[in-house]
Amino acid sequence: MPRNSAQSRRLDVLRAIVTQYVATREPVGSKAIAAGGLGVSSATIRNDMAVLEEAGLIYQPHTSAGRVPTDRGYRVFVDRLAELKPMSAPERHALEAFLAESVDIDDVVERSVRLLAQVTHQVALVQYPGARVRTLKHLEVVGLPPSRALVVVITADGQVGERTLTLEAPLSEEELRDAREHLRRHCDGATSANVRNCVAEAATSAAPTQAPTVEVLGAALCELLSGASDTKIVVAGAANLARGALDFRDIAPVLDALEEQVVLMRLFAEADPGDDLHVSIGAENPHDGLAEAAVVTGTYQAGAREGEGLAHLGIVGPMRMDYARTMSSVRAVAAYLSRYLAQGPRS
């Protein structure tokens, strides 16, 4: 029992060091911790700090200074967070109203990344949804002289795709219109999961003279509707990182890492799909440029069905951050983003 009590108290001391250091950026001494109301003497706290330092959880930046958390210390602190600071009611309402004005997937991603950067005061990252199911809302075909056609596909989530095709022979406007209407009858409301079957049925049921055109237009429709999803990541808030440059020995490697999409994708790949939040601190990050940074990532759902179109969002900042508030903000934005994408575009 005494051992457990001492361990619990040392965790309280570590929590106090992290909390005060995050707030002040100044090394934390035993007197400051004792004044916080732990109910033990400064001498006891100094003994606990010595144990924490020996364990590699805190260190003394210079003689006679207080203590500062190490990346291992931040990790222990994060792993033992009892609860996350919830967003205030005004913050929640503002978040919901801001995202509710989104009109398509591009708009909601852009709004989400700006909002996350604003509420966390860190660099925010939002990954475009991957492998999401697209639904055909409208198909248009426009003839282009001398023997080309423009195929335009609009999806239910507001995405617009175009393909310009070269036809084997010139076709009249009437021939293109008939082929388009034939495809529409068979593929109206088709999804990226079943569009190939719809196109195959349309080609099979078309008149022999019309079938080749239906097949060519149908191939473009399949490509546009079921092609690979965007895998890009949108970044906002780099100025926040610059304002916190004092927390890094050298901020340049962090900025370089944020410019590489491959690095950012690796950050998101580290997250466990079963966890709504993932935190990597210091050397835990997969890129040397982020060895002095902390990354908090969350998962959002881009479709209405469970597990459909999962993607990630998160923040990159210094290890000296308010983890409880940052984690809560990432979780909240992910939840609202999932909700609005599930509801579909708003008119």
C-alpha positions in Angstrom: 0.0 0.0 0.0 2.7 2.6 0.9 4.4 1.8 -2.4 1.2 2.4 -4.4 0.7 5.6 -2.5 4.2 6.8 -3.4 3.7 5.9 -7.0 0.4 7.8 -7.2 2.0 10.8 -5.6 4.8 10.8 -8.1 2.4 10.7 -10.9 0.7 13.7 -9.3 4.1 15.5 -9.2 4.7 14.6 -12.9 1.2 15.9 -13.8 1.9 19.1 -11.9 5.2 19.6 -13.7 3.7 19.0 -17.1 0.7 21.2 -16.5 2.8 24.1 -15.1 5.5 23.8 -17.7 2.8 23.9 -20.5 1.3 27.0 -19.0 4.5 28.9 -18.4 7.3 27.4 -20.5 9.5 27.8 -17.3 11.1 24.9 -15.5 9.0 23.8 -12.5 10.4 23.7 -8.9 9.3 21.9 -5.8 8.0 25.0 -4.1 5.7 25.8 -7.0 4.3 22.2 -6.9 3.9 22.3 -3.1 1.9 25.6 -3.5 -0.4 23.7 -5.8 -1.9 21.8 -2.9 -0.5 18.3 -3.1 -0.5 18.2 0.7 3.1 17.1 1.1 6.3 19.1 1.9 8.8 20.5 -0.6 11.4 18.0 0.6 9.1 15.0 -0.2 8.4 16.5 -3.6 12.1 16.9 -4.3 12.6 13.2 -3.4 9.8 12.3 -5.8 11.4 14.5 -8.5 14.7 12.7 -8.1 12.9 9.4 -8.7 11.1 10.8 -11.7 14.4 12.1 -13.1 16.1 8.8 -12.6 13.3 7.2 -14.5 13.9 9.5 -17.4 10.5 11.3 -17.1 11.8 14.8 -16.2 15.2 16.5 -16.4 16.9 19.6 -15.1 17.9 21.9 -18.0 20.6 23.6 -15.9 21.9 23.7 -12.3 19.5 25.1 -9.7 16.7 25.2 -12.2 13.4 23.4 -11.8 12.4 20.4 -13.9 11.1 20.0 -17.4 9.2 16.9 -18.8 11.0 14.6 -21.3 9.2 13.0 -24.2 8.8 9.9 -22.0 7.4 12.1 -19.3 4.8 13.5 -21.7 4.0 10.0 -22.8 3.3 8.8 -19.2 1.2 11.9 -18.6 -0.9 11.4 -21.8 -1.4 7.7 -21.1 -2.8 8.6 -17.6 -5.1 11.4 -18.6 -8.2 10.7 -16.6 -10.4 12.9 -18.8 -10.3 15.3 -21.7 -11.3 18.9 -21.3 -14.6 19.2 -23.2 -15.1 22.1 -25.6 -17.3 24.8 -24.2 -20.9 25.2 -25.3 -20.1 28.3 -27.4 -17.2 26.5 -29.1 -19.3 23.5 -29.9 -22.1 25.7 -31.4 -19.6 27.7 -33.4 -18.0 24.5 -34.7 -21.3 23.0 -35.7 -22.5 26.2 -37.4 -19.3 26.6 -39.3 -19.3 23.1 -40.7 -23.0 23.2 -41.4 -22.4 25.8 -44.1 -20.2 23.4 -46.1 -21.6 22.6 -49.6 -19.3 19.8 -50.8 -16.4 17.6 -49.7 -13.8 20.2 -50.7 -15.5 22.8 -48.7 -16.0 20.7 -45.6 -12.3 19.6 -45.6 -11.1 23.2 -46.0 -13.4 24.4 -43.2 -12.4 21.5 -40.9 -8.6 22.1 -41.3 -8.9 25.9 -40.7 -11.2 25.3 -37.7 -8.9 22.7 -36.1 -5.9 25.0 -36.5 -7.8 27.9 -34.9 -9.1 26.0 -31.9 -5.9 24.2 -31.1 -3.4 26.9 -32.1 -1.3 24.2 -33.8 -0.7 23.0 -37.3 -3.8 21.1 -38.5 -4.0 18.3 -41.0 -7.0 16.8 -42.7 -6.8 13.9 -45.0 -9.3 13.6 -47.9 -11.6 10.6 -47.5 -10.2 7.4 -49.1 -12.2 4.7 -50.8 -15.5 6.4 -50.2 -18.5 5.2 -52.1 -19.5 7.7 -54.7 -23.1 8.0 -56.0 -23.9 9.3 -59.5 -26.2 12.3 -59.4 -25.9 13.5 -63.0 -24.3 12.4 -66.2 -23.8 14.8 -69.1 -22.2 14.2 -72.5 -21.3 17.1 -74.8 -20.1 16.7 -78.4 -16.9 18.4 -79.4 -15.9 18.7 -83.1 -14.6 17.0 -85.0 -14.9 13.6 -83.3 -14.6 14.1 -79.6 -17.0 14.0 -76.6 -16.8 15.5 -73.1 -18.2 13.3 -70.4 -19.1 15.1 -67.1 -20.0 13.2 -63.9 -21.5 14.9 -60.8 -21.7 12.9 -57.7 -24.0 13.1 -54.8 -21.3 14.6 -52.5 -20.7 17.5 -55.0 -17.6 16.2 -56.8 -17.3 17.0 -60.5 -15.2 14.9 -62.9 -14.6 15.3 -66.6 -13.1 13.2 -69.4 -12.5 14.2 -73.0 -12.8 11.2 -75.3 -11.7 10.7 -78.9 -14.4 8.8 -80.8 -13.7 6.4 -83.6 -16.0 8.3 -85.9 -17.9 11.6 -85.8 -21.3 11.3 -84.1 -24.3 13.6 -84.5 -25.7 15.4 -81.5 -28.8 13.1 -81.7 -26.6 10.0 -81.6 -24.7 11.2 -78.5 -27.9 12.3 -76.8 -29.5 8.8 -77.4 -26.4 7.0 -76.0 -26.4 9.4 -73.0 -30.1 8.8 -72.3 -29.6 5.0 -72.6 -26.8 5.2 -70.0 -28.8 7.4 -67.7 -31.8 5.0 -67.7 -29.5 2.1 -66.6 -27.1 4.0 -64.4 -29.1 6.7 -62.7 -28.1 6.6 -59.0 -25.4 4.1 -59.6 -22.5 3.9 -57.1 -18.8 3.3 -57.4 -19.5 -0.2 -56.2 -22.0 -1.2 -58.9 -21.4 1.2 -61.8 -19.5 -1.4 -63.9 -22.5 -3.8 -63.7 -24.9 -1.0 -64.8 -22.7 -0.1 -67.7 -22.4 -3.7 -68.8 -26.2 -4.0 -68.7 -26.6 -0.8 -70.7 -24.1 -2.0 -73.4 -25.8 -5.4 -73.6 -29.3 -3.9 -74.1 -28.2 -1.2 -76.5 -28.9 -1.5 -80.3 -26.0 -2.9 -82.2 -25.2 0.5 -83.8 -25.4 2.2 -80.4 -23.5 -0.3 -78.3 -19.9 0.9 -79.2 -20.8 4.5 -78.2 -22.4 3.3 -75.0 -19.4 1.2 -74.1 -17.0 4.1 -74.7 -19.0 6.6 -72.7 -19.7 4.0 -70.0 -16.0 3.3 -69.6 -15.4 7.0 -68.9 -18.3 7.0 -66.4 -16.8 4.0 -64.6 -13.4 5.7 -64.4 -14.8 8.9 -63.1 -17.1 7.3 -60.5 -14.9 4.5 -59.2 -11.5 5.9 -59.8 -9.0 6.2 -56.9 -10.0 8.7 -54.3 -7.9 11.7 -53.5 -5.2 10.9 -50.9 -4.0 14.4 -50.4 -3.7 16.1 -47.1 -4.7 19.7 -46.5 -2.6 21.6 -44.0 -3.4 24.9 -42.2 -1.9 26.9 -39.3 1.8 26.8 -40.2 2.0 30.3 -38.6 1.0 28.8 -35.3 4.1 26.6 -35.4 6.3 29.6 -36.2 4.9 31.4 -33.2 5.9 28.4 -31.0 9.4 28.2 -32.4 10.9 28.7 -28.9 9.7 25.1 -28.1 12.1 23.7 -30.8 15.8 23.8 -31.0 15.4 24.1 -34.8 12.0 24.5 -36.4 13.2 24.0 -40.0 13.1 20.1 -39.9 9.5 20.3 -38.7 8.5 22.6 -41.5 10.3 20.4 -44.0 8.4 17.3 -42.8 5.0 19.1 -43.1 5.7 19.8 -46.8 6.1 16.1 -47.6 2.7 14.4 -48.2 4.4 11.0 -47.8 5.5 11.9 -44.3 2.1 13.0 -43.3 0.5 9.9 -44.7 2.9 7.8 -42.6 1.8 9.8 -39.5 -1.8 8.9 -40.2 -0.8 5.3 -41.0 0.6 4.9 -37.5 -2.9 5.4 -36.0 -4.8 2.3 -35.0 -8.1 2.3 -36.9 -9.8 1.0 -33.8 -8.8 4.1 -31.7 -10.5 7.4 -32.1 -7.4 9.2 -30.9 -3.7 8.5 -31.3 -0.8 10.5 -29.8 2.8 10.1 -30.8 5.4 12.1 -29.0 9.0 13.0 -29.9 11.1 10.0 -31.0 7.9 8.0 -31.4 7.2 9.9 -34.6 8.2 8.1 -37.9 10.2 11.1 -39.2 13.4 12.5 -37.7 12.2 16.0 -38.5 9.4 15.5 -35.9 11.6 14.3 -33.1 10.8 17.3 -31.1 7.1 17.4 -32.0 3.9 15.8 -30.8 1.2 14.6 -33.2 -2.4 14.0 -32.2 -4.6 12.3 -34.8 -8.2 11.2 -34.9 -10.3 9.2 -37.3 -13.5 10.3 -39.1 -16.0 8.5 -41.3 -16.8 9.8 -44.7 -19.9 7.7 -45.5 -23.2 7.0 -43.9 -22.4 3.3 -43.2 -20.2 2.0 -40.4 -16.5 1.9 -41.5 -17.2 3.4 -44.9 -14.5 5.8 -46.1 -12.4 6.2 -43.0 -9.8 9.0 -43.1 -7.8 10.9 -40.5 -7.2 14.4 -39.2 -5.0 15.8 -36.5 -2.5 18.4 -35.4 1.3 18.7 -35.2 2.8 20.9 -32.5 5.5 21.1 -29.8 5.7 18.5 -27.1 4.8 21.3 -24.7 1.1 21.5 -25.5 -2.2 21.2 -23.6 -2.8 17.6 -24.5 -6.2 17.3 -22.8 -7.7 20.2 -24.7 -6.0 19.4 -28.0 -7.1 15.7 -27.9 -10.7 16.9 -27.1 -10.7 19.3 -30.0 -9.4 16.7 -32.5 -12.1 14.2 -31.3 -14.8 16.8 -31.5 -13.9 18.0 -35.0 -13.7 14.4 -36.2 -17.1 13.6 -34.8 -18.8 16.6 -36.4 -17.0 16.0 -39.7 -18.3 12.4 -39.7 -21.8 13.6 -38.9 -21.9 16.2 -41.7 -20.4 13.8 -44.3 -22.9 11.1 -43.3 -25.8 13.6 -43.8 -24.6 14.4 -47.3 -24.4 17.8 -49.0 -26.8 20.5 -47.9 -28.8 22.7 -50.2 
